Amino acid sequence: KVPVQISYHDDPTLAMRVMLDIARANPRVLVDPAPGCLLTAFGENGINLELQAWINDPEEGVGNVQSEILLAVWHAFKQHHITFPFPQRDVVITAMPPRETLLSRSMNKETPPP
């Protein structure tokens, strides 16, 4: 299993097709059972996809195949303008004390801030 998250601005169908093409091109990935790709969730920061593929020789390592696939996904997504999301946080201030209150408190060290 190779989890990948894409931005909400991108097309998950295209991303899934690209991921399947990459799996099929990897010499260690079996043709039968065929690789599959699922949309697994709408995450907090992006769309969660999961590439599922079988290999015949796990004793040769699984992490190295995952790494090869992820690197190929990185390059292919750049070619197709598919982006990886990153967390964005907004700070919303709903109320502030009057400016005079803030200034007087900053000049008087004994008064704790609000």
Buried (B, 14 or more C-beta within 10 A) or exposed (E): EBEBBBBEEBBBEBBBEBBBEBBEEBEBBBEEEEBBBEBBEEEEEBBBBBBBBBBEEEEEEEEEBBEBBBEBBEEBBEEBEBBBBEEEEEEEEEEEEEEEEEEEBEEEEEEEEE
